Amino acid sequence: MKFSHISDTHLGQYRSKKEREDDTYNAFKQAIEISIKDKVDFVIFSGDIFDKAQPPNDAILHMMEQLNRLKENGIKSYFVLGDHDQPKVEQNAIHWLYSSLTKVSHHLGDGNPVYFKNVLLVGFDYHSDGHDIESLQEEFKKIDLIAKEHDGHKIIVLHQGLNEAHSYAGQLNANDLPKNFTYYAIGDIHEKFGPKKYGFLGGPLAYPGSTEISSTEAIKETKKGFFEVDISSAEAIPKWIELDMRPRFEIKTSADELHAKIDEVISKIDEKHKPLVSLKITDVHDWKSIQQEIARLDEHILDRSTNLIFDEKQYPLSLEDTGNIDEEFKRLATKNVGQELANLALETLYPSLNENNRQEVKEIIIRNFEKFKEEHKE
């Protein structure tokens, strides 16, 4: 017996280009097609299936089409809600959409045990920091007792950040999880993490990561995919399945070597499948020539991100000349935004912020806004 563990598909997220929106749907479709081809017994979605609680129609249609394909092939699906799936205000949760329209996908997010043959499935929707996390840990204790008594495989599905996977996004430690499960199917972190085995847990823990880089993530050459987990034996054995993604290139070069580097990248490009490019250029001293090179690259790619690091010799922060960092900040601010705004920022707002006096800052902004309105009356 085996199942697919898919996470963070973020269907319906805003993209500036239609092709990138299609990439998101294509990644999801691939994961379903591979699961069907490999004859998995069921599919688990560990949250953030949609990018927002009220997804666009295209996203709903793509999801329903794929869920129906699973149904037609006798494959059940189970899911929990991620933070993106859940409404910010009180309204029908998104799982009503699934249950009413498809009758195939099963919501696990309330922590109640569900069984697929002899496999115990338990899931919890995303819990936010604070009291929510404390209540989740209490639920863990209860469900751990049930898992301890179950003879077959026991799978827990979560959408939470663990400190072990991402120190900045962590809400829990792996040691906070219930101990008696044989597989920990987790979502939320967009980078693949695991499978990891911890002596205090009953089985491997894994984040498959997102199936596509999100609209807010940097362009990286990171592989994307999901896990197929074999539970034919006593031990759960996850296998990484890589998806066929739009090509990505990370270019790191100096300005002097940019022309040759772009030639090298262009030679690798399939014009029918234009790539995404992350461009980092150091020692920039002639912006016009850089623009020309970037324009040449843009003819062959779909999208890019650009990070320019200017030549320190040509663009120095001349603290040695002034001996005073405050004066240098003022000089740079005046040069860039003008004397009036520089004075407002550095002589009025900045000192108040140093005193942690938010109310005073608020009043200053209001006064200056009123002054602005008076000066710009028609």
DACOR-V910004 format. One record per helix or strand. SS is the DSSP state (alpha for helix, beta for strand). FROM is the first residue (numbers start at 1). TO is the last residue. Records with the same first field share a line. If there is no record, write none. Layout:
SS->FROM-TO + FROM-TO
This chain:
beta->2-6 + 11-11 + 42-46 + 50-50 + 76-80 + 105-107 + 110-110 + 114-116 + 119-124 + 154-159 + 162-162 + 172-172 + 183-187 + 193-196 + 204-207 + 225-230 + 237-242 + 248-254 + 276-284 + 303-310
alpha->18-37 + 57-72 + 95-101 + 131-149 + 174-176 + 255-266 + 287-298 + 319-322 + 325-337 + 339-354 + 358-375
